[in-house]
Amino acid sequence: MCVDETFGVELEDTVYALDASTIDLCLSLFPWAKFQQHKGAVKLHTLIDLRGSIPVFFNITNEILHDVNGLNVIIPEPGSIYLDEMCDFLQ
């Protein structure tokens, strides 16, 4: 979605999308990132303002943290709408 494109509906509130991506890591190089017995990983939580294409917030955590719990470190903007990658409505 580009900045000049519209949602197809007019919204007064800012809409944010929260995405969490798992990044696999080699345990021999990153022993602190243990996810499974022989596998390492971190999770990148990204918050994107849907009016633009640049993330407004990101946080790197251990892979065990559930995607929705990534919202716990974000200070919510009053009146804004937050969607997670499963399109659950969070406000």
C-alpha positions in Angstrom: 0.0 0.0 0.0 1.4 3.4 -1.0 1.0 6.7 0.8 -1.2 8.1 -1.9 -3.6 5.1 -1.9 -6.7 5.1 0.2 -8.3 2.4 2.3 -11.5 2.6 0.3 -13.2 3.9 3.4 -12.8 7.2 5.3 -11.4 6.7 8.9 -10.8 9.5 11.3 -8.7 7.2 13.6 -5.2 6.1 12.8 -5.0 2.4 11.9 -1.9 0.4 12.9 -1.0 -3.2 11.9 1.1 -5.3 14.2 3.2 -8.0 12.6 5.6 -10.5 14.3 8.2 -12.3 12.3 10.4 -15.1 13.5 14.1 -14.8 12.5 16.0 -18.1 12.7 19.5 -17.9 14.1 22.4 -20.3 14.4 22.8 -21.4 18.0 26.6 -21.8 17.6 26.8 -18.0 16.8 23.9 -16.8 19.0 23.7 -19.1 22.0 21.6 -16.5 23.9 18.8 -17.0 21.3 17.9 -20.5 22.2 14.4 -21.4 21.0 14.4 -25.2 20.8 17.1 -27.7 21.7 19.0 -27.3 18.4 17.5 -24.1 17.0 17.9 -20.4 17.8 15.5 -17.6 17.0 14.3 -14.1 17.8 11.0 -12.4 17.1 10.7 -9.0 15.4 7.5 -7.2 16.4 6.7 -4.4 14.0 4.0 -1.7 14.2 3.1 -0.1 10.9 0.9 3.0 10.3 -1.2 1.8 7.4 -1.1 5.3 5.8 2.6 4.8 5.1 5.1 2.1 4.5 7.6 2.8 7.2 7.3 1.1 10.6 6.6 3.4 13.5 7.8 0.9 16.1 9.7 -2.3 16.3 10.9 -4.5 19.2 13.2 -7.6 19.1 12.3 -10.3 21.7 13.0 -13.9 22.3 11.0 -16.2 20.1 8.8 -17.5 22.9 6.9 -14.3 23.4 3.4 -14.6 21.8 2.7 -12.2 19.0 -0.1 -10.3 20.8 2.1 -9.8 23.9 4.3 -7.6 21.7 1.7 -4.9 22.2 2.5 -4.7 25.9 5.5 -2.4 25.3 3.7 -0.1 23.0 2.1 3.0 24.4 -1.3 3.1 22.7 -2.4 6.2 20.9 -5.9 7.2 22.1 -8.6 6.6 19.5 -6.3 4.5 17.3 -7.2 1.1 15.9 -4.6 -1.7 16.1 -4.8 -4.9 14.0 -2.6 -7.9 14.5 -1.5 -10.1 11.6 -4.5 -12.5 12.2 -6.8 -9.4 11.7 -8.0 -9.5 15.3 -9.4 -6.1 16.3 -7.5 -4.5 19.2 -8.5 -1.0 20.4 
